[in-house]
Structure formats: structure tokens, C-alpha cells
């Protein structure tokens, strides 16, 4: 399967882009069953990569997305 490399983001990328901690992103992954599934895993299974577009769409659907301290960008 081919992906647009600019669309792939790690949990660390997600945290950096929205001004959250990695722990916050980890909690989103664990607590929200509708959080996007990873597209692939790299670094010998240690790092999951997600679609930036899917994460942004998920984030924008959340009620707290517009009132909270985080701001997730659709691209760099």
C-alpha cells in the first residue's frame, strides 16, 4: 500500500502539532475508540504512524476541539 509521506504522523508529531504532551495523545488513543487506527508501524513495532488527515478530522469532530488548549493543523 502506498501513502503520502507528508500525511504520516507519529504520536509525537501529533503532540507537537497540537501543543499537547505525548501522554495526552496516548490517552486519546486508549480512551477514544473512534481515534483513527494506525496505518502502519515502524521502528520494530515501537512507533505507530497515523494519517494526519484522519487525525485532524477526528479532532475536529470532538466537542472540546474548539474550546480546548490544543490546535491541530491540517498540514505543516
C-alpha positions in Angstrom: 0.0 0.0 0.0 1.3 3.5 -0.8 0.8 6.5 1.4 1.6 10.2 1.0 4.6 10.5 3.3 3.6 14.1 4.2 0.4 12.6 5.6 2.0 10.2 8.0 2.4 11.4 11.6 3.6 9.7 14.8 2.1 10.3 18.2 5.0 12.6 18.9 4.2 14.6 15.8 0.5 14.8 16.8 1.5 16.0 20.3 3.9 18.6 18.9 1.4 20.0 16.3 -1.4 20.4 18.8 0.7 21.6 21.8 -0.2 18.5 23.8 2.1 16.0 25.6 2.8 12.6 24.2 0.9 11.2 27.2 -2.2 13.2 26.2 -2.0 11.7 22.7 -1.5 8.2 24.2 -4.6 8.8 26.3 -6.7 9.8 23.2 -5.6 6.6 21.5 -6.6 4.5 24.5 -9.8 6.3 25.6 -11.5 7.1 22.3 -12.5 4.1 20.3 -13.1 6.3 17.3 -9.5 7.6 17.3 -8.1 6.7 13.8 -6.3 3.4 13.5 -2.6 3.5 12.7 -1.8 3.0 9.0 1.5 1.2 9.8 4.0 0.5 12.5 7.8 1.3 12.2 10.9 1.1 14.3 10.5 -2.6 15.0 6.9 -2.2 16.1 7.5 0.7 18.5 6.1 3.6 16.6 2.7 3.7 15.0 2.0 6.1 12.1 -1.3 7.7 11.6 -2.9 9.6 8.7 -2.7 13.3 9.6 -5.9 13.9 7.7 -7.8 11.2 9.7 -6.5 12.6 13.0 -7.4 16.2 12.1 -10.9 15.0 11.0 -11.3 13.1 14.3 -10.0 16.0 16.4 -12.4 18.5 14.6 -15.4 16.2 15.4 -14.7 16.5 19.2 -16.8 19.0 21.1 -13.7 20.1 23.0 -11.6 20.7 19.9 -12.7 24.3 19.5 -12.7 25.2 23.2 -9.6 23.4 24.4 -6.0 24.4 24.6 -5.0 22.3 21.6 -4.8 23.3 17.9 -4.3 20.6 15.4 -3.2 21.8 12.0 -4.1 20.1 8.7 -0.6 20.3 7.4 2.8 21.7 8.1 
